[in-house]
Amino acid sequence: MLIACVPAAPPTTTAPPAGSEDPAADSSPAPAPTGDDLRRRRAAELVTAMTDRERVASVLMGTRPGSAPGPLRRYLRGNGLGGFILMGDNVPGSAEELRELTGELTADPGLPPLLAIDQEGGEVSRIPWDDQPGADRLKHEPARDTEAAFRARTGLLAETGVNVNFGIVADVPNGEESFIYGRALGKSPKSAASRVRAAVDGARSLARSPLAPVASTLKHFPGHGAAEGDSHVGVPSSTISFEKWRETHARPFAAGIDAGAELLMFGHLAFTDVDEQPASLSPEWHRIAREDLGFDGVIVSDDLGMLLSSGLPEYRSISAIIVACLAAGTDLALVIQGVDPDGMAEIIDDVAHAVEEGWLQADRLQDAAERVADLRLRLGEAAHSAG
């Protein structure tokens, strides 16, 4: 608490004439913009200078098979995509080769693409030289072991030029038979929350500045443990009340957000007490993440191609799914399963047409693109700081 010393009897002052302005009222200098302010301003400038089509491309993340740099570079840069997710067959046999590949994919180190990977460890591991334990072991060990594992894991990714890890499972399983049990970091809301926080802390501890070289992602919001079933082939649902969710399955996500996770991945999970739609397409769940949990980073969808594979008639068009997802509040739309990489240009055209027709509001697209651009600039600064 700051306590000002004031005289017992303040000096008499003369009030300015009615209608006149006090010259001292605006004499204090405006606070200097912070580094975050300047970066966000730069992101806004970059996005404002784009066409609608370029903005659409900048909020899409896709993939194509193989590890040969040429085809992957043409796919990413040729389409102007904001990001690329490295699947198993995209990863070459050594860290040096992967570093060469990510370098080929990065045209501007100051504004690198989001190069993401699912490197949870254990059951889901794309990098074979990651020998750190995964959730199958970590859930039985003290939280400090999770922090150490994710510190080392993040270091491995940073050395290869991968800058986003879709790696922190914040789901709370409903027992050992749960679909997500082997990948969950805890067996209860409390234990999951402590290890999710530890995982984010471990990843961020590598930062040589306030910026981390690899952005952490919490998944699968609002919680795969409550909505059992495989969302790769359907839309799992739950009738859990919002109040019960807030007391239980929300806790690990809240802990990870509080620890500073940069991305939050939305699952294709229908919590019918809140919305009949899957969370990935639900404006209400996006509002809850932003307003109730205070998340201000990049919201990324789980693979929207999974909805194509659900067999549900309302999810027959990947372009329509992307539009609905972005309109609901997602910033980065991930498309993998069932999507022809050679058809990405057509998908971009379709979504840009939706902006022209007003089905996707231009200001919503602007906001999403600014958030993605800000994260890319931030990761560029972090990579530069790391040397």
C-alpha positions in Angstrom: 0.0 0.0 0.0 1.3 3.5 -0.9 0.6 6.2 1.6 1.0 9.9 0.5 2.2 12.5 3.0 -0.1 15.6 2.8 -0.1 18.8 4.8 -2.6 19.1 7.6 -4.2 22.2 5.9 -4.0 22.2 2.1 -3.2 25.5 0.5 -6.1 27.6 -0.9 -6.5 27.4 -4.6 -8.5 29.4 -7.0 -10.9 27.5 -9.2 -10.7 28.2 -12.9 -13.6 30.2 -14.4 -16.7 28.3 -15.3 -16.3 26.7 -18.8 -12.6 27.0 -18.8 -10.2 24.0 -19.0 -7.7 23.1 -16.3 -4.4 23.0 -18.1 -2.9 20.7 -15.5 -5.7 18.1 -16.0 -4.1 16.5 -19.1 -0.5 17.4 -18.3 0.5 13.9 -17.2 2.3 12.0 -19.9 0.6 8.9 -21.3 2.1 5.7 -20.2 4.7 4.3 -22.6 3.4 1.3 -24.6 4.7 -2.0 -23.4 6.3 -4.7 -25.6 2.9 -6.5 -25.6 1.1 -3.3 -26.7 3.6 -2.8 -29.6 3.3 -6.4 -30.7 -0.5 -6.3 -30.7 -0.4 -3.1 -32.6 1.9 -4.7 -35.2 -0.4 -7.7 -35.4 -3.4 -5.4 -36.1 -1.5 -3.6 -38.8 -0.5 -6.8 -40.5 -4.0 -8.2 -40.5 -5.6 -4.9 -41.6 -3.4 -4.9 -44.7 -4.6 -8.3 -45.7 -7.4 -9.2 -48.0 -10.3 -11.3 -46.7 -8.9 -14.3 -48.4 -5.5 -13.8 -46.8 -7.1 -13.4 -43.4 -9.0 -16.6 -43.9 -5.8 -18.5 -44.9 -4.0 -17.0 -41.9 -6.4 -18.6 -39.4 -6.2 -22.1 -40.9 -3.8 -24.9 -39.9 -3.5 -28.0 -42.1 -1.1 -30.8 -43.1 0.0 -33.0 -46.0 1.8 -36.3 -45.9 5.6 -36.7 -46.2 8.7 -35.2 -44.9 10.2 -33.8 -48.2 10.6 -30.1 -47.6 9.5 -29.0 -51.1 5.9 -30.2 -51.2 5.3 -29.1 -47.6 6.8 -25.7 -48.2 4.6 -25.2 -51.3 1.5 -26.4 -49.4 2.1 -24.0 -46.5 3.4 -20.9 -48.2 1.5 -21.4 -51.4 -1.8 -21.3 -49.6 -0.6 -18.6 -47.1 -1.7 -20.8 -44.1 -1.1 -19.6 -40.6 0.1 -22.9 -39.5 1.1 -26.5 -40.2 0.6 -29.5 -37.9 3.4 -32.2 -38.1 1.9 -35.6 -38.1 3.9 -38.8 -37.6 5.0 -39.2 -41.2 6.1 -35.5 -41.4 8.8 -36.1 -38.8 12.1 -37.3 -40.2 14.5 -39.5 -38.4 16.6 -37.1 -36.4 16.4 -33.7 -34.6 18.8 -32.2 -37.1 16.6 -33.2 -40.1 13.5 -31.9 -38.4 15.3 -28.6 -37.7 16.1 -28.3 -41.4 12.5 -29.0 -42.3 11.0 -26.4 -40.0 13.6 -23.9 -41.3 12.4 -24.6 -44.9 8.8 -23.9 -43.7 9.7 -20.6 -42.2 9.9 -17.8 -44.7 10.1 -14.9 -42.1 11.6 -15.8 -38.7 10.0 -12.6 -37.3 6.6 -14.0 -38.3 7.0 -17.7 -38.2 4.1 -20.0 -39.1 2.6 -21.9 -36.2 4.4 -25.3 -36.5 2.5 -27.6 -34.2 2.8 -31.2 -33.0 1.0 -33.6 -30.7 3.8 -34.4 -28.4 2.1 -35.5 -25.2 4.6 -38.3 -24.5 3.5 -41.8 -23.8 0.5 -42.9 -25.9 0.7 -39.9 -28.2 4.2 -39.2 -29.3 5.3 -38.0 -32.8 9.0 -37.6 -31.9 10.7 -40.9 -31.3 13.7 -39.5 -29.5 11.5 -38.0 -26.7 12.2 -40.4 -23.9 10.4 -38.4 -21.2 7.5 -40.1 -19.4 4.0 -39.5 -20.6 0.7 -39.2 -18.6 0.5 -43.0 -18.3 3.3 -42.7 -15.8 3.2 -39.1 -14.7 -0.3 -39.3 -13.2 1.1 -41.7 -10.5 4.1 -39.5 -9.7 4.5 -36.1 -7.9 3.6 -33.0 -9.9 7.3 -32.0 -9.9 8.0 -34.9 -12.2 5.4 -33.6 -14.7 7.1 -30.2 -14.6 10.5 -31.8 -15.3 9.2 -33.9 -18.1 7.5 -31.0 -19.9 10.6 -28.8 -19.4 12.7 -31.4 -21.1 10.0 -32.2 -23.8 9.6 -28.5 -24.6 13.4 -28.2 -24.9 13.5 -31.0 -27.5 10.8 -29.2 -29.5 12.5 -25.8 -29.3 15.7 -27.3 -30.6 13.9 -28.6 -33.7 12.0 -25.3 -34.5 8.6 -26.7 -33.6 6.9 -23.8 -31.8 3.5 -25.1 -30.7 2.8 -28.2 -28.7 -0.7 -29.6 -28.6 0.6 -31.6 -25.7 -1.1 -30.9 -22.4 -4.2 -33.1 -21.8 -6.4 -31.3 -19.2 -9.2 -33.9 -19.3 -10.3 -35.6 -16.1 -11.1 -39.3 -16.7 -14.2 -41.0 -15.2 -12.2 -44.0 -14.0 -9.6 -46.3 -15.6 -12.0 -47.5 -18.3 -12.3 -43.9 -19.6 -11.4 -43.3 -23.3 -8.9 -40.6 -22.2 -7.5 -42.3 -19.0 -4.1 -43.2 -20.5 -3.5 -39.7 -21.7 -4.8 -37.7 -18.7 -2.3 -36.2 -16.3 -4.5 -36.8 -13.2 -7.1 -39.2 -12.0 -9.2 -36.5 -10.2 -9.9 -32.8 -10.8 -7.4 -31.8 -8.0 -4.6 -34.1 -9.2 -5.2 -33.2 -12.9 -5.1 -29.5 -12.1 -1.8 -29.7 -10.2 -0.1 -31.6 -13.0 -1.6 -29.5 -15.8 -0.2 -26.4 -14.0 3.1 -28.2 -13.6 3.2 -29.0 -17.3 2.7 -25.4 -18.3 5.2 -24.2 -15.7 7.7 -26.7 -17.1 7.2 -25.5 -20.6 7.4 -21.9 -19.7 10.5 -22.3 -17.6 12.6 -22.5 -20.7 11.9 -18.8 -21.5 14.9 -16.5 -21.5 12.5 -13.6 -21.5 8.8 -13.3 -20.7 8.2 -15.2 -24.0 8.3 -19.0 -24.2 9.9 -20.5 -27.3 7.2 -23.2 -27.6 3.5 -22.3 -26.9 1.6 -24.7 -24.7 -1.9 -26.0 -25.5 -4.6 -27.3 -23.1 -7.0 -29.9 -24.5 -9.8 -31.0 -25.0 -12.0 -28.3 -23.6 -14.5 -28.5 -21.9 -13.3 -32.0 -21.0 -13.2 -35.4 -22.7 -13.5 -37.2 -19.4 -17.1 -36.0 -19.0 -18.1 -36.8 -22.5 -17.0 -40.4 -23.1 -16.5 -41.8 -26.6 -14.1 -41.3 -29.5 -14.6 -37.9 -31.0 -12.7 -39.0 -34.1 -15.8 -40.8 -35.3 -18.7 -39.1 -33.5 -19.7 -36.3 -31.2 -19.6 -37.6 -27.6 -22.1 -35.9 -25.3 -22.6 -35.4 -21.6 -25.6 -34.3 -19.5 -23.4 -33.0 -16.6 -24.7 -29.7 -15.2 -22.8 -26.6 -15.8 -22.4 -26.2 -12.0 -21.0 -29.7 -11.6 -18.6 -29.1 -14.6 -17.4 -25.9 -13.0 -16.5 -27.7 -9.8 -14.8 -30.7 -11.5 -13.8 -30.8 -15.2 -13.1 -27.1 -15.4 -10.5 -27.1 -12.7 -7.5 -28.4 -14.8 -8.3 -26.0 -17.6 -8.5 -23.1 -15.1 -5.2 -24.1 -13.6 -3.5 -24.2 -17.0 -4.9 -20.9 -18.0 -3.8 -19.3 -14.8 -0.3 -20.7 -15.4 -0.1 -19.0 -18.8 -1.0 -21.6 -21.5 -1.0 -19.8 -24.8 -3.6 -22.0 -26.6 -6.8 -23.7 -25.7 -8.1 -26.5 -27.9 -11.8 -27.0 -28.1 -13.1 -30.6 -28.5 -16.1 -31.8 -30.5 -17.9 -32.6 -27.3 -21.6 -31.7 -26.6 -22.4 -30.7 -23.0 -26.2 -30.5 -23.5 -26.8 -28.5 -20.3 -25.0 -25.6 -21.9 -25.5 -26.2 -25.6 -26.7 -29.0 -27.9 -23.9 -28.2 -30.3 -20.4 -29.5 -29.9 -18.2 -27.0 -27.9 -16.1 -26.4 -31.0 -19.1 -24.8 -32.7 -20.7 -23.3 -29.6 -20.6 -19.5 -29.1 -21.7 -20.1 -25.4 -18.7 -22.4 -24.7 -16.4 -19.8 -26.3 -17.9 -17.1 -24.1 -17.4 -19.3 -21.0 -13.7 -19.8 -21.9 -13.2 -16.1 -22.4 -15.4 -14.5 -19.7 -15.7 -17.2 -17.0 -12.2 -18.7 -17.2 -10.4 -15.6 -18.4 -8.6 -17.1 -21.3 -7.2 -14.4 -23.7 -4.9 -16.5 -25.9 -5.6 -18.4 -29.1 -8.5 -20.8 -29.2 -7.8 -23.6 -31.6 -10.2 -26.3 -32.7 -9.6 -30.0 -32.6 -9.3 -31.4 -36.1 -12.5 -30.3 -37.8 -12.1 -33.2 -40.2 -13.2 -35.4 -37.3 -16.7 -33.9 -37.7 -16.7 -34.9 -41.4 -16.0 -38.5 -40.2 -18.9 -38.4 -37.7 -21.4 -39.4 -40.4 -23.8 -36.7 -39.2 -25.6 -35.0 -42.1 -25.1 -31.5 -40.7 -21.3 -32.0 -41.0 -20.9 -32.8 -44.7 -19.0 -29.7 -45.8 -15.6 -28.9 -44.3 -15.9 -25.2 -45.5 -19.3 -24.9 -43.7 -17.8 -26.4 -40.5 -14.8 -24.0 -40.6 -17.2 -21.0 -41.0 -19.4 -22.2 -38.1 -16.3 -22.8 -35.9 -14.7 -19.3 -36.6 -18.1 -17.6 -36.2 -18.5 -19.3 -32.8 -15.3 -17.8 -31.5 -12.4 -20.0 -32.6 -9.2 -18.3 -33.8 -7.3 -21.1 -35.5 -9.2 -23.8 -37.4 -7.4 -27.1 -37.6 -8.2 -29.4 -40.6 -6.6 -32.8 -41.1 -8.8 -35.9 -41.3 -10.7 -36.5 -44.6 -9.4 -33.2 -46.2 -7.6 -33.3 -49.5 -4.5 -31.1 -49.1 -4.7 -30.2 -52.8 -8.2 -28.8 -52.1 -7.1 -26.2 -49.6 -7.2 -23.3 -52.0 -10.9 -24.1 -52.7 -11.6 -24.3 -49.0 -10.1 -20.8 -48.5 -12.2 -19.5 -51.4 -15.3 -20.9 -49.8 -14.7 -19.3 -46.4 -13.7 -16.0 -48.0 -17.1 -16.1 -49.9 -18.8 -16.6 -46.5 -17.2 -13.4 -45.3 -18.4 -11.5 -48.4 -21.9 -12.8 -47.8 -21.9 -11.9 -44.1 -22.2 -15.5 -42.9 -18.9 -15.0 -41.1 -18.6 -11.4 -39.8 -15.6 -9.5 -40.9 -14.8 -8.2 -37.5 -14.8 -11.8 -36.0 -12.3 -12.8 -38.7 -10.2 -9.8 -38.0 -10.1 -10.6 -34.3 -9.2 -14.2 -34.9 -6.5 -13.2 -37.4 -5.0 -10.7 -35.0 -4.8 -13.2 -32.2 -3.0 -15.7 -34.5 -0.7 -13.0 -35.9 0.1 -11.8 -32.3 1.1 -15.4 -31.3 3.3 -15.7 -34.4 5.0 -12.5 -33.7 5.5 -13.5 -30.1 7.1 -16.8 -31.0 9.3 -15.0 -33.5 10.5 -12.7 -30.7 11.0 -15.7 -28.4 13.1 -17.6 -31.0 15.2 -14.5 -31.5 15.7 -14.1 -27.8 16.8 -17.7 -27.5 19.5 -17.1 -30.1 
